[in-house]
Amino acid sequence: MKKEMMNILACPLCKGELVLNISSDEGEEVISGTLYCAACDEYYPIEKGIPNMLPPEMRD
């Protein structure tokens, strides 16, 4: 996931602002980490550079 995507991403549940927490990156590419919505108190994982923006009940 490109770090610049933070300008357009929003929480899929409430459309709130997301906070990026990076575990691993390569330059401008986030490899792993989380996106956090304070309004919903929900985390969305980033794995292998792909953010999983599915609602919690739809994730595996």
C-alpha positions in Angstrom: 0.0 0.0 0.0 1.4 3.4 -0.9 1.6 5.8 2.0 0.0 8.5 -0.1 -3.3 6.5 -0.1 -3.9 7.8 3.4 -5.2 11.0 1.7 -8.2 9.1 0.2 -8.8 6.2 2.6 -11.6 6.4 5.2 -13.2 3.9 7.7 -15.6 1.7 5.8 -18.0 1.7 8.8 -18.2 5.3 9.8 -16.2 7.1 7.1 -13.9 8.4 9.9 -10.3 9.3 9.6 -7.8 6.4 9.7 -4.4 6.4 11.5 -1.6 4.4 9.8 0.6 2.2 12.1 3.5 0.8 10.2 5.2 -2.5 11.1 7.2 -2.9 7.9 7.8 -0.6 5.0 10.0 -0.1 1.9 10.3 3.6 1.1 6.8 4.8 0.3 5.3 1.3 0.3 3.7 -0.1 3.5 4.3 -3.8 3.6 2.5 -4.6 7.0 0.8 -2.7 9.7 -2.7 -1.5 10.6 -5.2 1.2 9.8 -7.0 2.4 13.0 -10.3 4.2 13.3 -10.6 6.0 16.7 -14.3 6.7 16.2 -15.1 3.0 15.8 -12.1 1.7 17.8 -11.5 -0.7 14.9 -8.3 -1.9 13.3 -7.9 -2.9 9.6 -4.8 -5.0 8.9 -2.3 -4.4 6.1 -0.6 -7.6 5.0 1.8 -8.0 2.1 1.1 -4.4 1.1 -2.7 -4.9 0.9 -5.1 -3.2 3.3 -8.0 -5.4 4.4 -10.9 -2.9 4.5 -13.7 -5.4 5.0 -15.9 -5.0 8.1 -14.6 -7.2 11.0 -17.5 -9.7 10.7 -16.6 -10.4 7.1 -12.8 -11.1 7.6 -11.4 -14.6 7.9 
